[in-house]
Amino acid sequence: MTISRIASCVLPCALLASVGCADNQIQLESPGSSTPTKAAATAVAPPPPAATEGATPLTTVLTTDPAELQQMFAAAANATPAALAPSGAAGDPIEDGIRTTAYKQTPGMQPDGPIAKGTLVEKGHAEMMVTLQVGKCYSIIGYSPPRGVADLDLHLLSPPLYNILSGEDTTDDNTPVIAKAPSPICPTVAVPLPYKVDIFADRGAGAFGVQLFSKNK
Protein backbone atom coordinates (compact mmCIF):
# COMPACT_ATOMS: atom_id res chain seq x y z
CA MET A 1 0.00 0.00 0.00
CA THR A 2 1.40 3.48 -0.87
CA ILE A 3 1.94 6.24 1.72
CA SER A 4 -0.74 8.41 0.11
CA ARG A 5 -3.33 5.61 0.39
CA ILE A 6 -2.41 5.03 4.07
CA ALA A 7 -2.82 8.71 4.80
CA SER A 8 -6.19 8.85 3.07
CA CYS A 9 -7.43 6.06 5.33
CA VAL A 10 -5.88 7.10 8.65
CA LEU A 11 -6.74 10.81 8.62
CA PRO A 12 -10.56 10.45 8.22
CA CYS A 13 -10.59 7.75 10.88
CA ALA A 14 -8.65 9.95 13.27
CA LEU A 15 -10.98 12.88 12.63
CA LEU A 16 -14.05 10.72 13.18
CA ALA A 17 -12.62 9.38 16.44
CA SER A 18 -11.88 12.93 17.61
CA VAL A 19 -15.41 14.12 16.86
CA GLY A 20 -16.90 11.04 18.53
CA CYS A 21 -14.85 11.65 21.66
CA ALA A 22 -16.00 15.26 21.84
CA ASP A 23 -19.64 14.22 21.45
CA ASN A 24 -19.41 11.50 24.10
CA GLN A 25 -17.94 13.92 26.65
CA ILE A 26 -20.42 16.69 25.65
CA GLN A 27 -17.39 18.97 25.27
CA LEU A 28 -16.42 21.32 22.45
CA GLU A 29 -13.40 23.47 21.69
CA SER A 30 -14.07 27.20 21.73
CA PRO A 31 -12.74 28.92 18.60
CA GLY A 32 -9.43 30.61 19.33
CA SER A 33 -9.15 29.06 22.79
CA SER A 34 -7.43 25.99 24.15
CA THR A 35 -9.91 25.71 27.04
CA PRO A 36 -12.79 23.27 26.47
CA THR A 37 -16.26 24.62 27.08
CA LYS A 38 -19.34 22.61 28.15
CA ALA A 39 -22.21 22.47 25.73
CA ALA A 40 -25.00 24.98 26.33
CA ALA A 41 -27.49 22.25 27.22
CA THR A 42 -25.51 21.28 30.31
CA ALA A 43 -24.36 24.77 31.24
CA VAL A 44 -27.87 26.15 31.83
CA ALA A 45 -29.37 23.17 33.66
CA PRO A 46 -30.89 24.59 36.92
CA PRO A 47 -30.30 22.89 40.26
CA PRO A 48 -33.30 21.07 41.76
CA PRO A 49 -35.32 23.38 44.03
CA ALA A 50 -35.44 22.79 47.78
CA ALA A 51 -39.02 22.70 49.07
CA THR A 52 -38.40 24.49 52.36
CA GLU A 53 -35.06 26.19 51.83
CA GLY A 54 -35.13 29.90 52.65
CA ALA A 55 -38.80 29.91 53.68
CA THR A 56 -39.72 32.23 56.55
CA PRO A 57 -42.60 31.00 58.76
CA LEU A 58 -45.52 33.36 59.36
CA THR A 59 -45.69 32.32 63.01
CA THR A 60 -44.37 29.69 65.44
CA VAL A 61 -43.06 26.44 63.94
CA LEU A 62 -41.94 23.55 66.16
CA THR A 63 -41.61 20.73 63.62
CA THR A 64 -38.22 20.93 61.88
CA ASP A 65 -37.22 17.29 61.22
CA PRO A 66 -37.14 16.85 57.39
CA ALA A 67 -38.52 13.29 57.50
CA GLU A 68 -41.41 14.34 59.75
CA LEU A 69 -42.16 17.34 57.52
CA GLN A 70 -42.25 15.22 54.36
CA GLN A 71 -44.62 12.77 56.06
CA MET A 72 -46.86 15.69 57.07
CA PHE A 73 -46.91 17.16 53.55
CA ALA A 74 -47.70 13.78 51.98
CA ALA A 75 -50.59 13.16 54.39
CA ALA A 76 -51.93 16.69 53.90
CA ALA A 77 -51.85 16.27 50.11
CA ASN A 78 -54.28 13.35 50.44
CA ALA A 79 -56.48 14.84 53.16
CA THR A 80 -60.26 15.07 52.77
CA PRO A 81 -61.65 18.63 52.61
CA ALA A 82 -63.69 19.45 55.69
CA ALA A 83 -67.31 20.51 55.27
CA LEU A 84 -67.83 24.28 55.44
CA ALA A 85 -70.83 25.91 57.09
CA PRO A 86 -71.77 29.43 58.22
CA SER A 87 -70.64 30.10 61.77
CA GLY A 88 -72.89 31.36 64.54
CA ALA A 89 -75.06 28.33 65.29
CA ALA A 90 -76.54 28.66 68.77
CA GLY A 91 -76.05 25.77 71.17
CA ASP A 92 -73.49 23.99 68.99
CA PRO A 93 -70.86 22.55 71.40
CA ILE A 94 -68.06 22.84 68.83
CA GLU A 95 -68.80 26.47 68.00
CA ASP A 96 -69.23 27.26 71.70
CA GLY A 97 -65.82 25.71 72.35
CA ILE A 98 -64.20 27.73 69.56
CA ARG A 99 -65.77 30.98 70.78
CA THR A 100 -64.62 30.31 74.35
CA THR A 101 -61.08 29.57 73.14
CA ALA A 102 -61.09 32.72 70.99
CA TYR A 103 -62.16 34.84 73.95
CA LYS A 104 -59.20 33.53 75.97
CA GLN A 105 -56.48 33.18 73.31
CA THR A 106 -57.29 35.77 70.61
CA PRO A 107 -59.13 38.68 72.29
CA GLY A 108 -60.47 41.32 69.93
CA MET A 109 -60.72 38.97 66.93
CA GLN A 110 -63.89 37.95 65.12
CA PRO A 111 -64.79 34.89 62.97
CA ASP A 112 -63.69 35.33 59.35
CA GLY A 113 -65.50 33.14 56.81
CA PRO A 114 -67.16 29.74 57.29
CA ILE A 115 -66.33 27.18 59.94
CA ALA A 116 -64.88 23.81 58.90
CA LYS A 117 -66.40 20.73 60.54
CA GLY A 118 -65.95 17.01 60.30
CA THR A 119 -64.98 13.80 62.06
CA LEU A 120 -61.51 12.29 62.28
CA VAL A 121 -60.19 8.88 63.18
CA GLU A 122 -56.96 8.76 65.17
CA LYS A 123 -53.99 9.78 62.94
CA GLY A 124 -56.46 11.02 60.31
CA HIS A 125 -56.15 14.29 58.36
CA ALA A 126 -58.63 16.81 56.99
CA GLU A 127 -58.02 20.13 55.25
CA MET A 128 -59.42 23.64 55.19
CA MET A 129 -58.43 26.46 52.82
CA VAL A 130 -58.10 30.02 54.17
CA THR A 131 -57.20 33.24 52.35
CA LEU A 132 -54.91 35.69 54.16
CA GLN A 133 -54.56 39.27 52.97
CA VAL A 134 -52.63 42.40 53.87
CA GLY A 135 -54.32 44.87 56.22
CA LYS A 136 -55.59 42.17 58.59
CA CYS A 137 -54.12 40.00 61.34
CA TYR A 138 -55.18 36.38 61.78
CA SER A 139 -55.38 33.42 64.14
CA ILE A 140 -56.75 29.93 63.49
CA ILE A 141 -58.64 28.07 66.22
CA GLY A 142 -59.66 24.42 66.43
CA TYR A 143 -61.80 22.50 68.90
CA SER A 144 -62.92 18.94 69.58
CA PRO A 145 -65.43 18.20 72.37
CA PRO A 146 -64.48 16.16 75.45
CA ARG A 147 -64.10 12.43 74.76
CA GLY A 148 -63.31 13.35 71.14
CA VAL A 149 -59.88 14.18 69.67
CA ALA A 150 -57.70 14.61 72.75
CA ASP A 151 -54.77 16.06 70.79
CA LEU A 152 -56.00 18.02 67.75
CA ASP A 153 -53.16 19.59 65.72
CA LEU A 154 -53.26 22.38 63.14
CA HIS A 155 -50.55 23.02 60.51
CA LEU A 156 -50.55 26.06 58.21
CA LEU A 157 -49.06 25.18 54.78
CA SER A 158 -47.95 27.82 52.28
CA PRO A 159 -48.85 28.03 48.57
CA PRO A 160 -48.33 27.22 45.81
CA LEU A 161 -47.36 23.58 46.49
CA TYR A 162 -48.28 23.46 50.21
CA ASN A 163 -44.93 21.88 51.08
CA ILE A 164 -43.73 24.64 53.40
CA LEU A 165 -44.80 24.75 57.06
CA SER A 166 -45.62 28.37 57.94
CA GLY A 167 -47.18 27.85 61.35
CA GLU A 168 -48.62 25.32 63.80
CA ASP A 169 -50.25 25.13 67.21
CA THR A 170 -48.00 24.64 70.23
CA THR A 171 -50.16 22.53 72.56
CA ASP A 172 -51.13 18.86 72.88
CA ASP A 173 -54.82 19.29 73.64
CA ASN A 174 -58.27 19.62 72.07
CA THR A 175 -58.09 23.43 71.65
CA PRO A 176 -55.26 24.15 69.17
CA VAL A 177 -54.52 27.74 68.19
CA ILE A 178 -52.17 28.97 65.47
CA ALA A 179 -50.82 32.46 66.17
CA LYS A 180 -52.45 33.20 69.52
CA ALA A 181 -52.21 36.65 71.16
CA PRO A 182 -50.06 38.67 71.31
CA SER A 183 -48.51 37.37 68.06
CA PRO A 184 -51.13 36.99 65.31
CA ILE A 185 -50.27 36.48 61.63
CA CYS A 186 -50.19 39.85 59.83
CA PRO A 187 -49.41 39.27 56.12
CA THR A 188 -47.20 41.76 54.28
CA VAL A 189 -47.68 40.46 50.73
CA ALA A 190 -50.09 42.73 48.82
CA VAL A 191 -51.78 39.85 46.97
CA PRO A 192 -54.28 37.68 48.92
CA LEU A 193 -52.89 34.15 49.17
CA PRO A 194 -54.72 30.84 49.77
CA TYR A 195 -53.17 28.75 52.55
CA LYS A 196 -54.02 25.18 53.51
CA VAL A 197 -54.81 24.26 57.12
CA ASP A 198 -53.92 20.62 57.79
CA ILE A 199 -56.17 19.30 60.58
CA PHE A 200 -54.67 16.26 62.28
CA ALA A 201 -56.00 13.95 65.01
CA ASP A 202 -52.75 13.01 66.73
CA ARG A 203 -54.49 11.28 69.65
CA GLY A 204 -58.12 10.27 69.92
CA ALA A 205 -60.99 10.43 67.42
CA GLY A 206 -64.22 12.33 67.02
CA ALA A 207 -65.84 15.53 65.79
CA PHE A 208 -63.89 18.76 65.27
CA GLY A 209 -64.31 22.34 64.14
CA VAL A 210 -61.77 24.88 62.83
CA GLN A 211 -62.36 28.61 62.36
CA LEU A 212 -60.28 31.49 60.95
CA PHE A 213 -60.38 34.64 63.10
CA SER A 214 -59.21 38.13 62.14
CA LYS A 215 -59.05 41.80 63.07
CA ASN A 216 -57.97 44.91 61.20
CA LYS A 217 -54.27 45.60 61.44
Residue frames relative to the residue before (quaternion, step in Angstrom):
aa qw qx qy qz dx dy dz
M 1.0000 0.0000 0.0000 0.0000 0.00 0.00 0.00
T 0.4208 -0.7109 0.4962 0.2670 3.65 -0.88 0.87
I 0.6574 -0.5144 0.3781 0.4003 3.56 -1.34 0.41
S 0.6511 0.5290 -0.3303 0.4325 3.58 0.97 -0.86
R 0.6551 0.4973 -0.3233 0.4680 3.62 1.02 -0.73
I 0.6171 0.5342 -0.3505 0.4594 3.61 1.06 -0.70
A 0.6623 0.5150 -0.3060 0.4500 3.54 0.93 -0.95
S 0.6628 0.5184 -0.3144 0.4395 3.57 0.95 -0.86
C 0.6700 0.4702 -0.2972 0.4916 3.59 1.16 -0.46
V 0.7038 0.4937 -0.2769 0.4293 3.58 0.84 -0.98
L 0.6751 0.5314 -0.3208 0.3987 3.59 0.81 -0.96
P 0.6751 0.4619 -0.3324 0.4694 3.69 0.77 -0.80
C 0.6339 0.5266 -0.3422 0.4514 3.58 1.00 -0.75
A 0.6532 0.5099 -0.3176 0.4609 3.57 0.95 -0.83
L 0.6550 0.5087 -0.3182 0.4592 3.57 0.97 -0.84
L 0.6514 0.5129 -0.3174 0.4602 3.57 0.97 -0.85
A 0.6417 0.5183 -0.3237 0.4634 3.58 0.99 -0.79
S 0.6472 0.5219 -0.3246 0.4509 3.57 1.01 -0.84
V 0.6665 0.4922 -0.3070 0.4682 3.57 0.91 -0.90
G 0.6434 0.5266 -0.3217 0.4531 3.58 0.98 -0.83
C 0.6327 0.5277 -0.3282 0.4621 3.57 0.99 -0.76
A 0.6632 0.5023 -0.3147 0.4569 3.56 0.92 -0.92
D 0.6610 0.5070 -0.3189 0.4520 3.58 0.96 -0.83
N 0.6575 0.5247 -0.3182 0.4372 3.59 0.92 -0.87
Q 0.7292 0.4031 -0.2383 0.4990 3.60 1.01 -0.75
I 0.3277 -0.7479 0.4972 0.2934 3.61 1.33 -0.07
Q 0.5118 0.6231 -0.4008 0.4349 3.57 0.89 1.00
L 0.0569 -0.8044 0.5913 -0.0088 3.57 -0.87 0.97
E 0.4534 -0.6577 0.5227 0.2978 3.54 -1.22 0.53
S 0.3714 -0.7021 0.5574 0.2416 3.57 -0.93 0.92
P 0.5246 -0.6357 0.4493 0.3448 3.61 -0.93 0.80
G 0.8336 0.1791 -0.1557 0.4988 3.55 -0.90 0.95
S 0.7103 0.3890 -0.2638 0.5239 3.60 1.21 0.18
S 0.3699 -0.7238 0.5374 0.2249 3.53 -1.15 0.63
T 0.5794 0.5842 -0.3693 0.4320 3.59 1.32 0.02
P 0.3733 -0.7348 0.5086 0.2490 3.63 -0.64 1.00
T 0.1941 -0.7777 0.5903 0.0952 3.54 -1.09 0.75
K 0.4652 -0.6784 0.4877 0.2924 3.61 -0.99 0.84
A 0.5847 -0.5913 0.4296 0.3520 3.51 -1.11 0.73
A 0.6368 -0.5742 0.3588 0.3689 3.56 -1.13 0.73
A 0.6120 0.5864 -0.3582 0.3915 3.60 1.00 -0.74
T 0.7259 0.3963 -0.2503 0.5034 3.58 1.04 -0.70
A 0.6142 0.5858 -0.3556 0.3914 3.58 1.10 -0.59
V 0.7618 0.3857 -0.2066 0.4777 3.61 1.01 -0.74
A 0.4048 0.7213 -0.4845 0.2848 3.61 1.21 0.06
P 0.3327 -0.7696 0.5075 0.1984 3.66 -0.59 1.09
P 0.5163 -0.6185 0.4751 0.3539 3.58 -1.12 0.53
P 0.5746 -0.5864 0.4204 0.3864 3.62 -1.09 0.52
P 0.4659 -0.6981 0.4609 0.2884 3.61 -0.88 0.88
A 0.3539 -0.6977 0.5778 0.2328 3.55 -1.20 0.60
A 0.5020 -0.7067 0.4071 0.2879 3.58 -0.68 1.10
T 0.8233 0.2287 -0.0970 0.5104 3.60 0.84 -0.88
E 0.4452 0.7164 -0.4547 0.2861 3.59 1.22 -0.07
G 0.8443 0.1781 -0.1464 0.4838 3.56 -0.91 0.97
A 0.5015 0.6591 -0.4338 0.3548 3.61 1.20 -0.05
T 0.2327 -0.7635 0.5892 0.1251 3.56 -1.01 0.88
P 0.4035 -0.7230 0.4973 0.2591 3.65 -0.58 1.04
L 0.4829 -0.6540 0.5002 0.2982 3.57 -1.19 0.56
T 0.7862 0.0093 0.0188 0.6176 3.56 1.20 -0.55
T 0.8143 -0.2991 0.1726 0.4665 3.59 -1.26 -0.21
V 0.0222 -0.7632 0.6458 -0.0093 3.54 -1.04 0.95
L 0.1754 -0.8015 0.5677 0.0674 3.57 -0.80 1.09
T 0.6804 0.4787 -0.2841 0.4766 3.59 1.09 -0.71
T 0.0510 0.8250 -0.5575 0.0779 3.58 -0.56 1.18
D 0.5057 0.6494 -0.4355 0.3645 3.62 1.21 -0.21
P 0.4762 -0.7088 0.4324 0.2896 3.66 -0.61 1.08
A 0.6563 0.5092 -0.3249 0.4521 3.60 0.92 -0.82
E 0.6599 0.5011 -0.3035 0.4705 3.58 0.98 -0.84
L 0.6387 0.5243 -0.3227 0.4615 3.58 1.04 -0.78
Q 0.6642 0.5027 -0.3124 0.4565 3.59 0.89 -0.88
Q 0.6244 0.5246 -0.3309 0.4748 3.59 1.08 -0.73
M 0.6395 0.5250 -0.3122 0.4668 3.58 1.03 -0.84
F 0.6799 0.4921 -0.2995 0.4538 3.60 0.84 -0.95
A 0.6482 0.5215 -0.3187 0.4542 3.59 0.99 -0.83
A 0.6667 0.4896 -0.3007 0.4748 3.59 0.96 -0.87
A 0.6583 0.5142 -0.3112 0.4533 3.58 0.98 -0.85
A 0.6204 0.5594 -0.3411 0.4311 3.59 1.08 -0.70
N 0.7499 0.3625 -0.1938 0.5184 3.59 1.17 -0.58
A 0.4058 0.7393 -0.4566 0.2833 3.57 1.28 0.20
T 0.4692 -0.6585 0.5168 0.2813 3.56 -1.23 0.57
P 0.4637 -0.6696 0.4897 0.3111 3.63 -0.83 0.86
A 0.4205 -0.6913 0.5270 0.2598 3.56 -0.96 0.89
A 0.5366 -0.6066 0.4775 0.3409 3.56 -1.22 0.53
L 0.2472 -0.7733 0.5702 0.1255 3.58 -0.97 0.89
A 0.0307 0.7896 -0.6105 0.0538 3.55 -1.02 0.86
P 0.5858 -0.5552 0.4289 0.4057 3.62 -1.12 0.46
S 0.3861 -0.7145 0.5316 0.2406 3.56 -1.02 0.79
G 0.5947 0.5968 -0.4180 0.3398 3.54 -1.29 0.31
A 0.3915 0.7230 -0.4889 0.2915 3.59 1.23 0.21
A 0.3723 -0.7387 0.5216 0.2091 3.57 -0.79 1.02
G 0.8322 0.2283 -0.1752 0.4739 3.55 -1.03 0.84
D 0.4834 0.6396 -0.4563 0.3860 3.60 1.23 0.16
P 0.4167 -0.7444 0.4506 0.2630 3.65 -0.51 1.09
I 0.6366 0.5186 -0.3425 0.4567 3.61 1.05 -0.64
E 0.6822 0.4631 -0.2968 0.4817 3.59 0.87 -0.88
D 0.6091 0.5346 -0.3541 0.4667 3.59 1.05 -0.67
G 0.6622 0.5081 -0.3066 0.4574 3.58 0.97 -0.85
I 0.6472 0.5072 -0.3178 0.4721 3.59 1.02 -0.77
R 0.6606 0.5034 -0.3143 0.4598 3.59 0.93 -0.86
T 0.6434 0.5122 -0.3248 0.4671 3.60 0.99 -0.79
T 0.6523 0.5010 -0.3105 0.4765 3.59 0.98 -0.84
A 0.6415 0.5256 -0.3241 0.4551 3.60 0.98 -0.82
Y 0.6340 0.5369 -0.3304 0.4479 3.58 0.97 -0.83
K 0.7203 0.4387 -0.2489 0.4761 3.59 1.01 -0.80
Q 0.8091 0.3460 -0.1357 0.4553 3.58 0.84 -1.04
T 0.8004 0.1661 -0.0894 0.5690 3.63 1.12 -0.54
P 0.0154 -0.8425 0.5385 0.0049 3.63 0.67 1.02
G 0.7770 0.3302 -0.2631 0.4669 3.53 -1.06 0.84
M 0.6358 0.5189 -0.3362 0.4621 3.60 1.24 -0.14
Q 0.2307 -0.7648 0.5907 0.1138 3.54 -1.25 0.60
P 0.6232 -0.5324 0.3990 0.4110 3.63 -1.16 0.48
D 0.1197 -0.7884 0.6029 0.0252 3.56 -1.01 0.89
G 0.8273 0.0544 -0.0747 0.5541 3.58 -0.26 1.27
P 0.7266 -0.4449 0.3007 0.4285 3.58 -1.31 -0.04
I 0.4408 -0.6471 0.5476 0.2952 3.52 -1.34 0.28
A 0.3222 -0.7269 0.5746 0.1941 3.58 -1.08 0.78
K 0.0076 -0.8030 0.5952 -0.0289 3.56 -0.91 0.96
G 0.2129 0.7704 -0.5856 0.1351 3.52 -1.23 0.49
T 0.3971 -0.6693 0.5642 0.2757 3.52 -1.35 -0.30
L 0.1262 -0.8040 0.5797 0.0403 3.55 -0.95 0.91
V 0.3444 -0.6563 0.6219 0.2529 3.51 -1.23 0.59
E 0.6461 -0.5048 0.3741 0.4333 3.59 -1.21 0.32
K 0.8170 0.1508 -0.2059 0.5171 3.56 -0.97 1.10
G 0.4927 0.6567 -0.4310 0.3744 3.59 1.26 0.30
H 0.2676 -0.7572 0.5806 0.1342 3.56 -1.29 0.54
A 0.0237 -0.7323 0.6787 0.0512 3.52 -1.30 0.57
E 0.2496 -0.7827 0.5502 0.1498 3.59 -1.22 0.27
M 0.0851 -0.7510 0.6532 0.0447 3.50 -1.32 0.56
M 0.2668 -0.7569 0.5746 0.1608 3.59 -0.95 0.86
V 0.0295 -0.7837 0.6205 -0.0038 3.58 -0.99 0.88
T 0.2615 -0.7534 0.5823 0.1577 3.58 -1.08 0.71
L 0.1351 -0.7895 0.5976 0.0359 3.55 -0.77 1.13
Q 0.0257 -0.8192 0.5724 -0.0250 3.57 -0.88 0.92
V 0.6187 -0.5583 0.4122 0.3682 3.52 -1.26 0.57
G 0.7093 0.4372 -0.3345 0.4404 3.57 -1.15 0.67
K 0.7402 0.2904 -0.2008 0.5722 3.56 1.33 -0.16
C 0.2526 -0.7147 0.6244 0.1883 3.53 -1.35 0.32
Y 0.1888 -0.8325 0.5206 0.0162 3.55 -0.96 0.97
S 0.0301 -0.7150 0.6943 0.0763 3.47 -1.47 0.39
I 0.2237 -0.7529 0.6029 0.1405 3.58 -1.24 0.45
I 0.0997 -0.8238 0.5579 -0.0113 3.56 -0.70 1.13
G 0.0963 -0.7840 0.6117 0.0431 3.55 -1.02 0.88
Y 0.0290 -0.7937 0.6076 0.0086 3.56 -1.25 0.41
S 0.0146 -0.7420 0.6697 0.0280 3.52 -1.21 0.74
P 0.5038 -0.6798 0.4344 0.3089 3.62 -0.79 0.94
P 0.6701 -0.4723 0.3765 0.4314 3.58 -1.25 0.30
R 0.8052 0.1960 -0.2257 0.5122 3.54 -1.13 0.87
G 0.5497 0.5600 -0.4100 0.4649 3.56 1.25 0.56
V 0.7843 -0.1659 0.1786 0.5705 3.59 -0.76 -1.07
A 0.2958 -0.7962 0.5040 0.1566 3.58 -0.37 1.24
D 0.7744 0.1265 -0.0803 0.6147 3.59 1.12 -0.66
L 0.0145 -0.7992 0.5972 -0.0666 3.56 -0.11 1.38
D 0.1187 -0.8178 0.5627 0.0225 3.59 -0.69 1.13
L 0.1642 -0.7662 0.6161 0.0802 3.54 -1.16 0.75
H 0.0473 -0.7803 0.6235 0.0047 3.58 -0.98 0.94
L 0.2392 -0.7676 0.5814 0.1245 3.58 -0.85 1.01
L 0.1012 -0.8210 0.5619 -0.0010 3.59 -0.53 1.24
S 0.3913 -0.7673 0.4757 0.1784 3.55 -0.86 1.06
P 0.4804 -0.6345 0.5173 0.3147 3.59 -1.18 0.62
P 0.6081 -0.0611 -0.7578 -0.2286 1.51 -2.45 0.50
L 0.7146 0.4679 -0.2508 0.4554 3.60 1.16 -0.54
Y 0.3324 -0.7735 0.4774 0.2515 3.60 1.30 -0.15
N 0.5145 0.5974 -0.4417 0.4281 3.54 0.97 1.00
I 0.5939 0.4658 -0.3915 0.5264 3.53 1.15 0.81
L 0.2988 -0.7503 0.5654 0.1676 3.58 -0.80 1.03
S 0.1111 -0.8344 0.5395 0.0197 3.58 -0.51 1.22
G 0.8032 -0.0837 0.0437 0.5882 3.58 1.24 -0.11
E 0.0329 0.7858 -0.6175 0.0145 3.56 -1.26 0.46
D 0.5643 -0.5767 0.4457 0.3877 3.57 -1.23 0.34
T 0.3815 -0.7604 0.4962 0.1735 3.56 -1.19 0.52
T 0.6629 0.4923 -0.3061 0.4737 3.61 1.23 0.20
D 0.3379 -0.7064 0.5834 0.2158 3.55 -1.32 0.38
D 0.4846 0.6455 -0.4424 0.3909 3.55 0.51 1.21
N 0.6519 -0.5376 0.3809 0.3755 3.57 -1.30 -0.20
T 0.6930 0.4180 -0.2701 0.5216 3.60 1.30 0.18
P 0.0382 0.8398 -0.5406 0.0317 3.63 0.56 1.07
V 0.0587 -0.7751 0.6288 0.0218 3.55 -1.15 0.72
I 0.1924 -0.7325 0.6414 0.1230 3.55 -0.96 0.92
A 0.8585 0.0511 -0.0781 0.5043 3.56 -0.88 1.05
K 0.0932 0.8093 -0.5676 0.1195 3.57 0.67 1.13
A 0.6542 -0.4900 0.3889 0.4250 3.58 -1.30 0.27
P 0.6323 -0.1668 -0.7498 -0.1012 1.56 -2.14 1.32
S 0.6176 0.5672 -0.3292 0.4341 3.63 1.14 0.45
P 0.0254 0.8137 -0.5789 0.0449 3.61 0.38 1.19
I 0.5422 -0.5665 0.4936 0.3761 3.57 -1.35 0.09
C 0.0058 -0.7902 0.6119 -0.0345 3.59 -0.74 1.09
P 0.2632 -0.8135 0.4921 0.1638 3.63 0.06 1.24
T 0.2521 -0.7662 0.5757 0.1341 3.55 -1.19 0.67
V 0.5536 0.5927 -0.4014 0.4256 3.60 1.25 -0.20
A 0.4837 -0.7168 0.4257 0.2665 3.59 -0.76 1.07
V 0.6908 0.4614 -0.2791 0.4817 3.60 1.11 -0.61
P 0.4588 -0.6606 0.5052 0.3127 3.65 -0.86 0.85
L 0.1229 -0.8131 0.5682 0.0309 3.57 -0.88 0.97
P 0.3632 -0.7304 0.5363 0.2168 3.60 -1.00 0.82
Y 0.1121 -0.7879 0.6047 0.0309 3.57 -0.73 1.10
K 0.3433 -0.7156 0.5663 0.2224 3.56 -1.23 0.49
V 0.2022 -0.7407 0.6286 0.1238 3.56 -1.00 0.90
D 0.2020 -0.7633 0.6060 0.0966 3.55 -0.64 1.18
I 0.1484 -0.7925 0.5906 0.0345 3.57 -0.66 1.18
F 0.0166 -0.8495 0.5204 -0.0853 3.56 -0.43 1.26
A 0.2585 -0.7465 0.5944 0.1507 3.58 -0.88 0.98
D 0.1622 -0.8277 0.5322 0.0727 3.57 0.01 1.27
R 0.7965 0.0010 0.0199 0.6044 3.59 1.08 -0.70
G 0.7781 0.2561 -0.2228 0.5285 3.55 -0.71 1.09
A 0.2183 -0.7584 0.6023 0.1200 3.55 -1.34 0.13
G 0.4120 0.7086 -0.5101 0.2607 3.54 -1.19 0.53
A 0.7353 -0.4066 0.3145 0.4416 3.53 -1.36 -0.26
F 0.0475 -0.7872 0.6145 0.0223 3.56 -1.23 0.56
G 0.0986 -0.7464 0.6478 0.1163 3.52 -1.39 0.19
V 0.0753 -0.7738 0.6281 0.0327 3.57 -1.18 0.67
Q 0.0330 -0.8139 0.5785 -0.0441 3.57 -0.87 0.99
L 0.3407 -0.6949 0.5967 0.2124 3.57 -1.09 0.83
F 0.0986 -0.7742 0.6238 0.0408 3.57 -1.01 0.90
S 0.0089 -0.8150 0.5792 -0.0139 3.58 -1.12 0.64
K 0.0496 -0.7402 0.6643 0.0911 3.50 -1.43 0.13
N 0.5889 -0.5610 0.4330 0.3886 3.56 -1.21 0.41
K 0.5385 -0.6532 0.4372 0.3036 3.53 -1.03 0.87
